[in-house]
């Protein structure tokens, strides 16, 4: 599946989840799926929990997030002693 095909699985609509990016046809936000993965859920566990969700939807969420961060400049935060 191409990047374009994967990214078409993610949609933003102000009427759904206040415009947050979601997997098309669901109310599952990209950030929710990433949070599940970050806290140790496996792809198989997520797929078992959400009927109709496909492996490619999770890949699409990861690709969407990586594209969003690709051109973001980060400045390290340094704590200075008081």
QUIMOBEL-V946499 format. One record per pair of residues at least 4 apart in sequence whose ideal C-beta (glycine too) atoms are under 7 Angstrom apart, sorted by sequence separation. I is the first residue (numbers start at 1). J is the second residue. D is the distance in whole Angstrom. If there is no record, write none. Layout:
BEGIN
[[I | J | D] [I | J | D]]
END
This chain:
BEGIN
[[1 | 5 | 5] [3 | 7 | 6] [4 | 8 | 7] [22 | 26 | 6] [28 | 32 | 6] [30 | 34 | 6] [31 | 35 | 6] [32 | 36 | 7] [33 | 37 | 7] [34 | 38 | 6] [35 | 39 | 6] [37 | 41 | 6] [41 | 45 | 5] [43 | 47 | 6] [44 | 48 | 6] [45 | 49 | 6] [46 | 50 | 6] [53 | 57 | 5] [55 | 59 | 7] [56 | 60 | 6] [57 | 61 | 7] [58 | 62 | 7] [59 | 63 | 6] [60 | 64 | 6] [61 | 65 | 6] [62 | 66 | 6] [63 | 67 | 6] [64 | 68 | 6] [65 | 69 | 6] [66 | 70 | 6] [1 | 6 | 6] [14 | 19 | 4] [17 | 22 | 5] [22 | 27 | 6] [23 | 28 | 5] [28 | 33 | 6] [36 | 41 | 4] [41 | 46 | 5] [13 | 19 | 7] [16 | 22 | 6] [22 | 28 | 6] [47 | 53 | 6] [12 | 19 | 5] [22 | 29 | 5] [46 | 53 | 7] [21 | 29 | 7] [47 | 55 | 7] [12 | 21 | 5] [20 | 29 | 5] [21 | 30 | 4] [17 | 27 | 6] [36 | 46 | 6] [10 | 21 | 5] [11 | 22 | 6] [16 | 27 | 6] [20 | 31 | 7] [17 | 29 | 6] [43 | 55 | 6] [46 | 58 | 6] [10 | 23 | 7] [11 | 24 | 5] [33 | 46 | 7] [9 | 23 | 6] [10 | 24 | 7] [9 | 24 | 5] [43 | 58 | 5] [10 | 30 | 6] [28 | 50 | 6] [28 | 53 | 7] [33 | 58 | 6] [26 | 53 | 7] [34 | 61 | 6] [33 | 61 | 5] [23 | 53 | 7] [30 | 61 | 5] [34 | 65 | 6] [23 | 57 | 5] [30 | 64 | 5] [30 | 65 | 6] [23 | 60 | 7] [23 | 61 | 7] [21 | 64 | 6] [9 | 56 | 6] [9 | 57 | 6] [6 | 56 | 6] [10 | 60 | 5] [9 | 60 | 4] [10 | 61 | 7] [6 | 59 | 6] [7 | 60 | 6] [6 | 60 | 4] [10 | 64 | 5] [1 | 56 | 6] [7 | 63 | 6] [6 | 63 | 5] [7 | 64 | 6] [3 | 63 | 6]]
END
